[in-house]
């Protein structure tokens, strides 16, 4: 893969719940970018970015509001993990269909519909009066969110002139940086002056303005008919993903009876086996699993999955520790947790230099171990821990996370051919969302077990084991990266190949 194509391919990833922007695919050959003035060309990615901005703020703000929602719904705080996993589940299930739907019905039309669905879901979240209602509304939000990010990327790629492409992608990825910074303190401020529904209602004016901007400035993009959709494969993948997330979410916490869990688990296993067999027989499956034959892609995917499972627990555990275990206000908790996002931003300017000098393998091994250690550090937080120490440690956590995902996302596409970048992006997006959902469920289960069957008030002591275990889970990714050749990623800005380089294993 050439350096120029690599720049086009790699997305951004940051934030408390690691929202991801999948790599951009190449502009369809039958699409000619409109001849627009430079200021209009900048308005297109900004209009599209408004949707992503809304989505990222919503995700990070909700994490801060979890303790407040638990009190409002008279629900066990651990059960509020459903509000996070339901959204991630909808993203994972619907993401494989986004590209086909955009090609079939038009990217702008699908994007506007997705924004509308997301806004309707946000409104229903605000009017929810029980956890079940909130989960249903979050699923609806997820259906819209699953289309917004990948389809928005297609719009920017298809409309940006070549000489302004990098600038357009920079504007498009900006919400991934700013959203996680504003989400926690904004949620704390809203909860300090208003009731919790306004966490969701603030999406409405942003979304409406964004829809107006998209309708006015984003051109219609024509593309080839995508061909027949892999309906059976999509259905089997959806059943397998839903079954896996359902079992991980309900297992061990008493949400459903064990016979129900067993039946759903068997559905997951059967659907998964049938789907794998289907992929081998289908020319264009909805998820191309044979991409895992590429060694760098496989190492990035499997290692990144373990890191995300460990890291995915943080949006659940950290707000509960700070607001319930330590008794902090949402405002104070939100202001402290944004140090993670500041830490993540600090790595971005030095990323190319670090990767060039140390190489992808060394950076990934070090960052996986560092991420696991820093994920576990809140296990030491208690009422006597100085505030400045917490801020520094959380900032360090954000820095090493950014180091890991910047290098992991880049290496994943290093050996993927140009014509398969889109398929690799889809598979990567699904595994990322599923692993984040599993992380939330895993963290909730650990906290439930640490608290015991009494379901009493959460104390800082209850969080020690959960943070340590999820941190250890992320460290387990290091062996996957140790098997990479020393010159892995050399062609995309890593350490130059040595004279006797070892080829990447298939």
N, C-alpha and C positions, 0 to 999 in steps of 0.2 A: 504494500500500500504506500502510495506516495505521501510525502509530507503535506502537500496541499489537500489531498483527500482526507488525510488524518485529521487535519484541522476542521474540515467539514463534518467529520464523523463523530468526534468526541463531544459529549454533552457535559453538563455541569451537575454536580451533586453536592448538596450541603443541607444544613438545617437539622433541627431537633429530630425529625422523623425521616431524614434523608430523602426528601422528594427528589426524583430523578427526571432528567430530561434525556430521552433516548437520542442516539445519534441520528443525525440528519441523513436522509437518503438522497440519492442523486436526483436532480430535476428531471422529470420525464422528458424524453426527447421531443415529444410533440407539443410541449408547452413552451411558449415564447414569453419571457418576462416582459411586462408592459414597459413602454418608454415613459418613465415618470420623472418628475423633477426630484432633486435630491431630498428636499424636505418631505415630499410625499412618500418617497421610498423609505424614509425613516419612520413615518407614521404607521406604515403597515406592520412592522414588527412590534411597535409600541402598542398598537391596537390589540394585536394578538396577545402580547405579554400581559395585558390587563387581566385576562382570564387566568393566566398562570399566577399572577400576583394575588388574585382573589383566592385561588385554590391553596397556595402555600401559606398565606396568612391564616386561612381557616383551619388548616391542619395543625399548625403550631399553636394557634390560640386555643384550640380545643384541649390540647394536652394540659395547658395551664388551668383550664376551667374544670377538669375532671373532679376534683374534690367538691367544688360547688355543685356540680350536677348530681353527685352522689347524695348530697344533703337534700337537694331539691326533689329527687325522685325517691328518697328514703330507701336507697339501695346500698348494698355492700360496695364500697369503693373498688374492690377487686373486680366486681362484675362490670364496672364501667369500661373495662378493656374492650367490651363488645362495641362500644362507640368508635373505637379505633380500628379494630379488625374488620368490622363490617364494610367500612369504606375501602380498606386495602383489598378485601376480597372482591368487591365489585370491580376495582381497577384491574386485578389480575385476571378475572374471568373475561372481561370485555375487551381488554387491550389487544388480543390477537385479531379481532375483527375490525379494528379502527382503520387500518390502511385500506382494506377492501371496501369498506363502507364509504370512505372519503373518495376513492376512485370511482365508485359506482354512482354516487349521488351528488358529488361535488364537494370539494373541501370547505368552501365558504358556507354553504348551506348546512353541512353537518356540524361545522364549528359553532354556528349560531344556535342550532338546535341543542348542541351539547351545553352551551352556556345557559340556555333557557332551562334545561333539565336540572343543571346544577343550582340555579337560582330557586327553582321550585323546591328542590330538596332542602336548600338552606332555609327557606321560609317555613317548611314543614318541621324542620329541626327546631326552630324557634317556638313553634306552637305545640311541640311535643309535651306531653304531661306524664309520660312513663318511659322507662328504659326501652321497652319494646317499640314504642312509637319512634323514639329517637333512632334506634337501630334501623328501622324501616326507612326513615328519612335519610339516614346516612348512606344506605345502600343506593337510594335514588341519586344522591349526590355523587356517589362513586360511578354510577352509570354515565353521568355527564362528564366527570373528571377523566374517565378512561378514554374519552374521545378528544377532550380539549388539548392535552399536551401533544400527543402524536400528530393529530390533525393540524394543530397550530404550527408544528414544525414543518409539515408539508406545505402549508401556505407560505411561510417565510422562505423556504427553499425555492418554491415555484415562482415567487414574485420578485425576489431580490435580484437586481442586476449583478453581473459577475464582479464588477469593480466595487460593489458595495456589499458583497456577500458577508464578509467577516464582520463588518459593522452591524449588519442586520442581525446576525446570529448573536452578537454581543448584547444588543438590545433585547433580543428574545430570551436570553438566559439570565438577564439581570434579576427577574423576580425570584429566581432560585437563591440569589444572594441576599436580596433585601427582605423578602417575605419572612424568613426565619428570624431576622433581626427585629422586625416590627411586631410579629405575632404575639410572643409572650408578654412584652410590656403593654401592648394594646389590649390584650385580654385582661391583664391585671387592672388597667385603668378603667375599662368598661365595667368589670365586676366591682370596682370601687365606687362607681357613681350610678350604676344602673343594674338591672336584673340580668341573669345569664342569657335569656333569649337574644339580647342584643349582640352577643358573640356571633350569632348567625345572621342577624338582620343587617349588620354593617356590610355584608356582601352585596345586598340588593342595589344600593346606588352605584357601587363600583361595577357590578355586573351590567347594569342597564347602560351606563356610560360606555362600557366596553363594547356592548352589542351595537350601540349606535355608531361607534368608531369603526368597528369591523364592517358593518353594513355600508358605511360611507367610503372607506378608503381601501378595503381589501378587494382586489379584482376577482372575477370568476376565473377559475383555472380549469382548463380542459385537459383530460388525460385519456389514455386508452382504456377500453373496457377491461376490467380486471379479470374477466373470465369467471369460471364457476367457483363459487365459494365452497370451502371444505366444511359443509354443514355438519356432517356426522362427526368429523374430527373435532370441530369446535364444541359440539355437544358433549362428547366423551371427555374432552379436556376440562370443560366446565364442571362436569360431575366429579371428576377426580380432584380438581382444585378445591371445590366447595366441600367435598367430603373430608379432605385433609385438614382444611382450616376449621371445619366444624368440630372434628374430633379433638384437635389440638386446643380449641377454645373451651370445650365443655369437659374435657377429660380431667377428672380428679377434683373438680370444684363443685359438683352436685347440681349443675344447671339442668341436666336431663338424666334419666335413668340409664343404667348400664346396658340394658338390652337395646335401647335406642342408639347408644354410642357404638355398640357392636355391629348393628345393622348398617349404620353409616360408614363404619370402618371397612366393612366388607364391600360396600358400594365403591368406596375409594379404591380399594385394591383391584377389584374387577375392572372398573372403568380405566384405571391406570394401565393395567396389562393389555386390555383391548386397544387402548389408544396407542401404545407402543407398537403393537402389531399393525395397527392401521397406518401409522406413519411409515413403516417399512414397505407397505404396499401402495402408497399414494404418491403420485408424482409431485404434487404441490400441497403438502399438508399445512394445516394452520400453524403448527409449530414444527420447525425442522430440527429434530433432535440430533441428526447426524452432524450438526455444527459442533457438537461436543467432541467429535473426533479431532478437531483442531486443538493442539495441546495448550496453546496460550489461552484460547477462549475457554477451554475446560477448566484450567487452573484458576482463571479469573472468576468464573461462574461458581465453582464449588467453594473456593476460598472465600469469595465475597458473600456467599450464602451463609457460611458459618459466622462471619463477622457481623452480618446484618441480623442474624438470629440473636446474637449477644447484644448488639446495639439496639435492636428494635424494642427491647424491654425498657429502655431509658425513658421514652415519652410517657410510660405508665408509672414506673417506679419513682422517678425523680420528683414529679409534682406531688405525689402522695407522701413521699418522705418529707419534703419541705413544708407542705401545707397542713398535713395531718400529723406526721411524726414529730415535726419541730414546731408546729403551730404558727407558721408564717402566714402573712396575708398574701392573696394572689398578686398584688402589686410588687411586693418584695421578692416573691419567688420568680415572677416574670423578669424582673430587672437582673436578677442574679443569673438565670439560665441563659440569657442572651450572650453571656460570655463565651458559650460554646460556638455560637455563630461568628463572633469576632475572631476567635481562634481559627476557625475554618477559613475565614477570609485572609488571614495573615499568611497562610501557606500558598495561596494562589500565585502571588508574584514570584515566589522563589521556586515553584514547582519545576519549570524547565531546567534550571540549573542543578537542582538536587538530582533529578532523574538522569541528567547527562553525566554527572560526576559519579554517582553511586550505582546507576543501573537499576532496572525495574525489579530484578530479583531481590537485591539487597533492600531496596526501599519497601517492597511489599512484605518481606519477612519482618523487618524492623517495625513497620507501621501496624501489622497485624498484632504483634506482641504488645506494642505500645497502646493500641486501641483497647485490647483486652484489659491491660493494667489500668488504664484511665477510666474505663467503664466501671471497674470494680472500686475505684477510689471513693465514691460516695458511701461505701460501706463504713467508712471512718467518720462520716459526718454525724455530729451530735450537737447538743445545746451549747457545748463549750468550744466548738470549732470556730476559730475566727472567720469572720465573713470574707476577709481578703484572701484567706487561704482557699476557701471554697471557690471564689471567683477565679483565682489563678489555676486551680486544678481543673475546673470545668473548661476554662480557656485552653489549657493544654490538651484536654480531651478532644475539643473541636479541631485543634491543629493536627493531631495525629490521625484523626478520622479523615480529614480532608486530604492528608498525605496518602492515606490508603486508597480512598475511592478515586482520587484523581489519577493515580497510577494504575489502579485495577481497571477502571473504565477505559483507559487508554489502551492498555495491553490487550484487553479483550478483543479489540478489532485490528490488532497489529497484523495478523496473518489471515484475516478474512478478506476474500476477494471483493471488489467493488460491487459486483452484481448481487452479493449475498449480504451486504451490510444491513439492508432493511429486515431480512429474516433474522439476522443475528440480533438486531435491535429489539425485535418483537420477543424473541425467546429470553433475552436478557431482562427486558422490562417485566415479563411475567415472573421470572424467578426472583427478581428483586422484591416485587410486591408480596409474593407468597412468603419469602423469608422474613420480611419485616412483620407480616402478620403473625407468623409463627413465633417471632421474637416477643411480640406483645403477649401472646397467649402463654408462652414459656415463663415470662416474668410474672404474670398473674398467678400461674400455678405455683411457682416457687414462693411467692408472697403468701398465698393461701396456706401452703404447707408450713411455712415458717411461723405463721400466726397460730396455727393449731386449729382444732375444731371448735374452739370457743367463740371464734369470730369476734373477739374483743376489739378494743381501740388499738389502732396501729401505733407502735412506738418505734424509735430509731433502731432498737435491737432487732425488730422483725425484718429489717431491710438488709442486715449484714450478709446473711447466706445468699439471698437472691442476687445481690450485686456481685458477690464473689463468683457465683456459679455462672452467671451470664458473661462475666468477664473472661472466665476460663474458656467458655465456649468460643469466644472470638479468637483466643490464642491458638485454638486447635486448627485455625486456618493456616498457620505458619508452615506446617509440613507440606502443604500443597504447593506453596511458593518456593520452598527449598528445592524442589525437583525441577524448577525452571533452569534452562541453560543460562550461563553467565551473560550471554549477549542477547537475551530475550528483549525484544523491543528496540534493538539498536537502530533499526531503520526509521523509527518514529521519534527519535530524540533521546533514546537511552544511551548507555555507555557504548562507545564504538566497539565493533567486533574485534576480538583479539586475533592474532595471526592464525592460531589453531582453534577456531571457534567450533563449538559443538552444535550441530543442527537441532532445531526444536523437534521433539518427538511427536509423532502423529497420535 
